[in-house]
Structures are given as structure tokens and as C-alpha cells.
Amino acid sequence: MVTHDRYFLERVCNTVMEMDHGAVYIYKGDYENYLEKRQERIDNYNAETDKVRNILRRELEWMRSTPCARTGKAKYRKDAFYELKDRAEQVYRSSSVDLSEMGGASRLGSKIINCKNLSFWYGGKCYLDNFTYNFQRYERVGIVGRNGAGKTTFINLLTGNMDPSDPGTLTGIIDRGESLKIGYYHQKGMTFDEDQTVLETVNDTHLLSRFLFPHDMLNNKISKLSGGEKRRLYLLTILKEQPNLLILDEPTNDLDIVTLNVLEEYLKEYKGSLIIVSHDRHFLDRLVDHLFVFCGDGVVKDFIGSYTEYRTFIKDYEAEQKASAKPAVQQAAVKPRDNAAKKKMSFKEKQEFAQLEKDIEALGAEKAALEEKMNSGTLPYDELQAASERFGELTDLLDEKELRWLELSELS
């Protein structure tokens, strides 16, 4: 499998193959083992380079010694000198984006974005229902939910980037601060002029080199760049403007793991407000302090904690409900956004709720059994491929059913 999901790699894979600098390196073990062994390989390579440099110094003295214009110097030794010289210049540098001198965010006032009684309908479907929230300075919000629940629509409402050709019914208030400067990294990416060069797109050689665009790439046309290189260039165009509200919609797609790690380090030190829409559990766990959970039908719930804590809460609460004759909802952890009186669960919803518990338990058991098979290392390729596809389907199904279960659990 080819993936940037580091939790998935850590839990499932027992062999990691890395493509790096034109070579393939194979590491037996999990993802953590790969990181350790990879660093050992780099350290050993650079240590060997230091030894070669010491030898090169002695050979350089010999090359400079007299008689320099005679044929007295053995040709084989002169050839060996130039080979040593080439090897001594080969210091391994990890391909990582250096964001240390990108600067901080622009000055941010006390008002970011205030939403009051915000609702949005489109095509007879409710994407947001009576949402009220005031975003705060230096706040870090993660947005999660199944595809189609309205996450990107919500972001476009906040930024004012709704497509005018697709009007919906919007009610409520969106009040943006005067000093607000939004940087929006969205899924569609930037529309580049494919005939422009990298340097014509971002005329800053210093920043380009820090984003892994060396001098020999600056005159490459955009059309020659890979998908990952275009994403990296797009990210640079946003960060260099120093926004004070950074919105990232699925930023981990098409970015390699090394770049993701450095981006995470930058965002941890980022001095502005941050909103992230992502399915990358590791990325969310490291960067956000609470979640907006999009449950569908316009329902948005606020969970204080990381994504892993949110998933643990659902599982723990489900276990408590099974053990209790009269289950009680822990309203303090996850609460509805509106202050309307709670609805009673209908007979149909009670049936759905009971079925959801059975489905979640069955899907969880199937996922665990499938994971064990994938870890065994005995599955033929075609079965492993089918198992990998099913594993992804199960993950999506569990996410969808757990979100619906959480929504129904709010009803008394």
C-alpha cells in the first residue's frame, strides 16, 4: 500500500520500502523502526563522508606537491583523487521543507470571525443549522465528519468563497474582524499558469530553496512539476503572505511524510488562529485542541480534545451504555450548538440507535480481524489488495455510523 497515514503505517505494516535519491531502501519492521533505521543510515553515510574528506586532504597535498607539470604523478592516483573529491561532496541532506524563517502571522485583533444563528440550505438539504460561535485568537480547531456533511461548505461560508453560480439559502450573521487576513489552502489547489516557470510564479529564490526548489528547478515550467511539487508551491504562496487565520482543507493530501512533519512543526509555532479540515488523525492530534464534529443534517457539535480522545470517548461511552440499565449521556463533553429544547427520540430513532450499536460492534470486530490477517504477512497479493480496500471501507463506515450514533445519543 502507498499511504501517508502514519497511524495506519504503524499499526498495519511490517515492511517499509522508501524511495529516496533515486534508490529504494527496505526496512523490516514497523514505521517507528523505519524512522530509527533511516536515521542510522543517514548518520553512517555522513560519517563515511567525513572519513573520505580526511583522505582527500592528504591526497590534495600530494596533488599540489612538485613536480606538478611532469608526468611523475601516477595517472591511477590522479583519477582516484577526483573520485574521492566527488564522494567528499556528497553529504546526505534530508528532503525537508525549512520554514524556520517564514516569519509569523500578521497582527491579529480581538475579533476573528463571529457567527450567530447561521443556517445554510442548498438543494433541499441542510448543511448548517443555527450555528453560533465566536472564533478566538490563537485558537486551533479541527473539523471532522463524513464526506458530504458540509465541512468544505462551512469553510467557504466563513471565508466568503461560495460559488455565486450555486446559490443556497443563507440566514444568520457572519462578522469578520477588520484586521483579519485569511490564508486558505483548499482541496482544489491553486490554478497555475502552466507555461510559467517556478521562479515566475514565486519570485523569491531564498524561499523557493527552503521549499525544496533548488536552483536547477527554478526555470522549470509548472506543467513539468509533479502533483506534490505543485502542492508544495501552492502552500508557499499562502504562507509567504503571513496570514493571521490559516485555514487548511485536507492539507495532507499529496504531501510527503517528511514535508508533513516539518509543516506540523511550523504550525505548532504558528502565531495565529488555525482551522484544519482533515482525515489525517496524526496531523489533527498534534495540532488542534478541539473539534467541530459535522454529524450531517446541519448538526455541528463541539468536542474539547484531540481526535484520538474523541474516538476514545465514543467507544468508552458505548461500553458504558451497554453496561448500564439506564444509559446517561455525558453532556459536558459533547454538546449541541443550539439552545433549543431537546427532542425526544422517536420509536423509529430508537430502533435505528439499537441497530447502530450492533452495526458498530460488528464492523469493529470485522476490522480487527482483517487487521490481524493483514499483519500476518501470509496473504497473497490479490487477497491483500482486497483486504486493504475493505479496511478503508470499514473505516469510512465506522466513522459514519459513530457520528450518527453520537447525534442520536443527544436525544433523551
C-alpha positions in Angstrom: 0.0 0.0 0.0 1.1 3.6 -0.7 0.0 5.9 2.1 0.9 9.0 4.1 -1.3 7.9 7.1 1.4 7.4 9.7 -1.0 5.7 12.3 -2.0 3.3 9.6 1.6 2.5 8.7 2.5 2.0 12.4 -0.4 -0.4 13.0 -0.5 -2.4 9.8 2.8 -2.5 8.0 5.7 -4.9 8.9 8.0 -3.8 6.0 8.6 -0.2 4.8 10.1 0.5 1.3 11.4 4.0 0.9 12.2 5.7 -2.4 14.9 8.3 -1.8 17.5 10.0 -4.0 17.0 7.5 -6.9 17.3 4.4 -4.7 14.9 2.0 -2.9 15.7 1.1 0.7 13.9 -1.8 2.5 13.3 -1.8 6.3 11.9 -4.8 8.1 9.7 -3.7 10.9 7.0 -1.1 11.7 7.0 2.6 10.9 8.9 3.6 14.1 11.6 1.1 13.3 11.9 2.6 9.8 12.4 6.1 11.2 15.2 4.8 13.5 17.0 2.8 10.9 16.6 5.5 8.3 18.4 8.0 10.6 21.1 5.4 11.3 21.7 5.0 7.5 21.9 8.8 7.0 24.3 9.2 10.0 26.5 6.3 8.8 26.6 7.8 5.3 27.7 11.2 6.5 30.3 9.7 8.9 31.8 7.9 5.9 31.8 11.2 4.0 33.9 12.7 6.9 36.4 9.9 6.6 36.7 10.4 2.8 37.3 14.1 3.4 40.2 13.4 5.7 41.8 11.1 3.0 41.1 13.8 0.4 43.1 16.4 2.4 46.2 14.1 2.2 45.7 13.5 -1.5 45.2 17.2 -2.1 48.6 17.9 -0.6 50.1 15.2 -2.9 48.4 16.7 -5.9 49.8 20.1 -5.1 53.4 18.9 -4.4 56.1 19.2 -7.1 56.6 18.3 -9.8 53.1 19.5 -10.8 53.8 19.8 -14.6 55.6 16.4 -15.0 54.1 13.0 -15.7 55.7 11.7 -12.5 52.3 11.6 -10.8 50.6 8.2 -11.4 47.5 8.6 -13.6 45.6 6.0 -11.5 46.2 8.1 -8.3 45.1 11.3 -10.0 41.9 9.5 -11.2 41.4 8.2 -7.6 41.8 11.7 -6.3 38.9 13.1 -8.5 36.7 10.2 -7.5 37.4 11.0 -3.8 36.6 14.6 -4.5 33.2 13.7 -5.9 32.4 11.4 -3.0 33.5 14.0 -0.4 31.0 16.5 -1.7 28.1 14.1 -1.2 26.7 15.0 2.2 23.2 13.5 2.7 20.6 16.1 3.4 17.1 15.0 4.1 14.5 16.4 1.7 12.6 18.6 4.2 11.0 22.0 4.0 12.6 24.6 6.1 10.0 27.0 7.4 12.1 28.5 10.2 12.5 31.9 8.6 9.0 32.2 7.1 8.0 34.7 9.8 4.9 34.8 11.9 1.4 35.8 11.3 0.2 39.4 10.7 -1.1 41.2 13.8 -4.5 39.9 14.8 -7.2 41.9 16.5 -9.6 40.6 19.2 -12.3 39.8 16.6 -11.7 36.9 14.3 -15.0 35.6 12.9 -18.2 35.7 14.8 -21.1 33.5 13.7 -24.6 34.0 15.0 -27.6 31.7 14.2 -26.0 30.7 11.0 -28.0 28.3 8.7 -27.4 27.2 5.2 -29.7 25.2 2.9 -28.9 24.1 -0.7 -30.9 21.8 -3.0 -33.4 21.0 -0.2 -30.5 19.8 2.1 -29.5 21.5 5.4 -25.7 21.9 5.6 -25.7 24.1 8.7 -28.4 24.5 11.3 -28.5 27.5 13.7 -24.7 27.6 14.3 -23.4 30.2 16.8 -19.7 30.5 17.6 -17.1 33.3 18.1 -13.6 32.2 16.9 -10.9 33.3 19.3 -7.3 34.4 18.8 -4.7 31.6 18.6 -7.5 29.0 18.6 -6.8 25.7 16.9 -9.9 24.0 15.5 -10.2 20.6 13.8 -13.2 19.9 11.6 -14.2 16.2 11.1 -17.1 14.4 9.6 -18.0 12.1 6.7 -17.8 13.3 3.1 -20.7 15.4 2.1 -21.6 16.5 5.6 -20.8 20.2 4.8 -17.3 20.7 6.0 -15.9 22.5 2.9 -19.2 24.4 2.5 -18.8 25.7 6.1 -15.3 26.9 5.3 -16.5 28.6 2.1 -19.2 30.4 4.2 -16.6 31.6 6.7 -14.2 32.9 4.0 -16.9 34.3 1.7 -15.8 32.0 -1.1 -19.1 30.5 -2.0 -19.5 29.8 -5.7 -22.0 32.5 -7.0 -23.3 30.1 -9.6 -24.5 27.7 -6.8 -26.6 30.0 -4.5 -28.3 28.5 -1.5 -30.4 29.9 1.3 -28.2 31.5 3.9 -29.5 33.1 7.1 -27.8 34.5 10.2 -24.7 36.7 10.7 -21.0 36.3 9.8 -19.0 39.1 11.2 -15.3 39.2 10.2 -12.6 41.2 12.1 -11.1 44.3 10.4 -7.5 43.0 10.8 -8.4 39.5 9.6 -6.0 38.2 6.9 -7.1 34.7 5.8 -4.8 32.2 4.2 -6.9 29.4 2.6 -5.3 26.2 1.4 -8.2 24.4 -0.3 -8.5 21.0 -1.8 -8.7 22.2 -5.4 -5.4 23.9 -5.1 -4.2 27.0 -6.9 -4.9 27.5 -10.6 -1.4 28.0 -12.0 -0.3 29.3 -15.4 1.2 26.0 -16.7 3.5 27.9 -19.1 5.0 30.0 -16.3 8.2 28.9 -14.6 8.6 28.2 -10.9 10.5 31.5 -10.4 7.9 33.5 -12.3 5.2 32.1 -10.0 7.1 32.9 -6.8 9.9 35.4 -7.4 11.9 34.6 -4.2 14.8 32.3 -4.7 15.5 32.1 -0.9 12.0 30.9 -0.1 11.9 28.6 -3.1 15.1 26.9 -2.0 13.7 26.4 1.5 10.7 24.7 -0.1 12.9 22.2 -1.9 13.0 24.0 -5.2 16.8 24.1 -6.0 18.4 26.5 -8.5 18.2 24.0 -11.3 14.4 23.8 -10.9 13.6 27.5 -10.9 13.3 27.7 -14.7 11.1 24.5 -14.9 7.6 25.2 -16.2 4.7 24.5 -13.9 3.5 21.9 -16.4 6.6 19.8 -15.6 6.0 19.7 -11.9 4.6 16.7 -10.1 1.3 16.9 -8.1 3.2 17.0 -4.8 5.6 19.8 -6.1 2.6 21.9 -7.2 1.0 21.4 -3.8 4.3 22.5 -2.1 4.5 25.6 -4.3 0.8 26.4 -3.6 1.5 26.1 0.2 4.4 28.5 -0.2 2.3 31.1 -2.0 -0.1 31.1 1.0 2.4 31.1 3.9 4.6 33.8 2.5 1.7 36.2 2.8 1.8 35.7 6.6 -2.0 35.2 7.2 -3.3 35.5 10.8 -6.1 33.0 10.2 -4.8 29.9 8.4 -7.5 27.5 7.0 -6.2 24.2 5.7 -8.7 22.0 3.8 -7.2 18.4 3.6 -3.6 19.7 3.6 -2.0 16.3 4.0 -3.1 15.1 0.5 -0.2 14.8 -1.9 2.4 16.0 0.6 5.2 13.5 1.5 5.7 12.5 5.1 8.9 14.4 5.6 7.2 17.6 4.4 4.2 16.9 6.7 6.5 16.6 9.7 8.1 19.9 9.1 4.8 21.6 8.3 3.5 20.3 11.6 6.5 21.8 13.5 5.8 25.1 11.8 2.1 25.1 12.6 2.9 24.2 16.2 4.7 27.5 16.5 2.3 29.5 14.3 1.2 32.7 16.0 -2.3 32.9 14.6 -5.7 31.1 14.5 -5.8 27.8 12.8 -8.7 25.8 11.3 -8.0 22.4 9.8 -10.3 20.1 7.9 -8.6 16.7 7.7 -9.0 12.9 7.9 -5.3 12.6 9.0 -5.5 11.5 12.6 -1.8 12.1 13.4 -2.0 15.6 11.9 -5.1 16.6 13.9 -3.7 15.1 17.2 -0.6 17.2 17.0 -2.2 20.5 16.1 -5.8 21.0 17.3 -7.2 21.5 20.8 -10.9 20.9 20.0 -13.1 19.6 17.2 -16.2 20.6 15.3 -17.9 17.3 14.5 -20.2 17.5 11.4 -22.9 14.9 12.0 -25.0 15.6 9.0 -28.3 17.4 8.5 -26.7 20.7 9.6 -25.8 19.4 13.1 -22.4 20.6 14.4 -21.0 19.5 17.8 -18.1 20.9 19.7 -15.7 18.3 21.3 -13.0 19.6 23.6 -9.9 17.4 23.0 -7.9 15.7 20.3 -9.3 13.4 17.5 -8.0 10.3 19.3 -9.7 11.4 22.5 -12.9 11.9 20.5 -12.8 8.4 19.1 -12.0 7.0 22.6 -14.9 8.9 24.1 -17.3 7.3 21.6 -16.1 3.8 22.3 -16.0 4.3 26.1 -19.5 5.8 26.1 -20.8 3.0 24.0 -19.4 0.5 26.5 -20.9 2.4 29.5 -24.3 2.4 27.8 -24.2 -1.3 27.3 -23.3 -1.9 31.0 -25.9 0.4 32.3 -29.6 -0.4 32.5 -30.4 3.4 32.2 -27.7 5.0 30.0 -26.9 8.6 30.7 -25.4 11.0 28.1 -22.3 12.9 29.2 -23.4 16.3 28.0 -20.4 18.1 29.3 -18.0 16.5 26.8 -20.1 16.9 23.6 -22.9 19.3 23.5 -25.2 20.6 20.7 -24.6 24.1 19.3 -28.1 25.3 19.7 -30.1 26.0 22.8 -33.4 24.7 21.5 -35.2 22.2 23.7 -34.1 18.6 23.2 -36.3 16.4 21.1 -37.5 13.1 22.3 -36.2 10.0 20.5 -38.9 8.6 18.3 -39.7 4.9 18.1 -38.0 4.8 14.7 -34.9 6.5 16.0 -34.8 4.1 19.0 -34.8 1.2 16.6 -32.0 2.9 14.5 -30.0 3.6 17.6 -30.1 0.0 18.7 -29.2 -1.2 15.2 -26.3 1.3 15.1 -24.8 -0.3 18.3 -25.0 -3.7 16.7 -23.5 -2.5 13.4 -20.6 -0.6 15.1 -19.8 -3.7 17.2 -19.9 -6.0 14.1 -17.9 -3.6 11.9 -15.3 -3.2 14.7 -14.9 -6.9 15.0 -14.5 -7.3 11.2 -12.0 -4.5 11.1 -9.9 -6.1 13.9 -10.0 -9.5 12.3 -9.0 -8.0 8.9 -6.1 -6.1 10.5 -4.8 -9.3 12.1 -4.8 -11.0 8.7 -3.0 -8.1 7.0 -0.4 -8.2 9.7 0.2 -11.9 9.3 2.3 -11.5 6.2 0.8 -14.7 4.7 -1.9 -13.2 2.4 -1.4 -13.5 -1.3 -1.1 -10.2 -3.2 -4.6 -10.2 -4.6 -6.1 -11.0 -1.2 -4.0 -8.4 0.5 -5.2 -5.8 -2.0 -8.8 -6.7 -1.5 -8.3 -6.7 2.3 -6.7 -3.2 2.1 -9.7 -1.9 0.1 -12.1 -3.4 2.6 -10.2 -1.9 5.5 -10.7 1.5 4.1 -14.4 0.9 3.5 -14.8 -0.3 7.1 -13.0 2.8 8.4 -15.4 5.1 6.5 -18.5 3.0 7.6 -17.5 3.2 11.2 -16.9 6.9 11.0 -20.3 7.5 9.5 -22.2 5.2 12.0 -20.3 6.6 15.0 -21.2 10.1 14.0 -24.9 9.2 13.6 -24.8 7.3 16.9 -23.4 10.4 18.6 -26.1 12.5 17.2 -28.9 10.2 18.4 -27.3 9.9 21.8 -28.0 13.5 22.4 -31.7 12.8 22.3 -33.3 12.0 25.6 
